[in-house]
Amino acid sequence: MTDSIYEGLDVTSEIHSVSRQKLGDVILLWGGAALEAFAVCHGGEGSEAGKDTCYLKFAAVQPGADAEKAFDRLLDACESFAAARGLLRLEAGVNLNRGQAYRQLLQRGFRTDISGVAMHRDDSPAYNRPDAFVIDDWR
């Protein structure tokens, strides 16, 4: 699925790391028989999230006409995961060039804690474009 967002994008090692080290969980959102979206979540003390926090290390939605709705469902699932673990805060990082994703996060009450700069060779936007529903590590 990540190849459809940006060729060569692969977060397999992060998924395995979270599972192997018991740092959190991976949320999978299915649309029929196809993977529609997923999130790699760190949860609580001992993880990158820290105490009482769920940190979305990486999340992505399959590009297409229903991506915006799938992003909302994925965020709902991440909030449910955090609540089930007793985590009080949900953190996510997004590049402002992913405008639709950023606006949806704002509408849900997310606020900026950290600002950063993304630099790309040859000024390529990679997956930092308005139609990409991707959350990634900005810490």
C-alpha positions, 0 to 999 in steps of 0.5 A: 500500500505504501508504494501507491503513496510514494514508490519505495516507501516501506515501513515494514521494519517499524511495524516489526519493531513495534511488535517485537519490542511490545511498544504499541500496536498496528491498527489495520483498517480493511475496506472489503478484502483490501487494506484501506489504511493502517497506523503504527502506534506507540503507546505509553511508558517505555515507548516513544510516546511516553506516559499517558500518550499514544503516538502515531509513529506512522499512518497512511491511507490508500489514495483514492476517492474515499481517502478522506473518509478512511482517514477519519475512520483511521483516526477514530480507530487510533482514538479507540486504541488509546482510550482502551489502553488508558492513554490520555493524549493522542499525538500525530505529525503531519507536513502542512503540504498534506493540507487535507490531512492537516485540516482534518486533524485541526477539526478534531482538536489537534494542535501544533506542538513542534514545527519542523522543515522537510528538505527533499533532494531535487525539490521533490514533494515525495508524499508531502502533497495535498492528496496524501493522507499520511502521518509520520514521525516529526520528533 
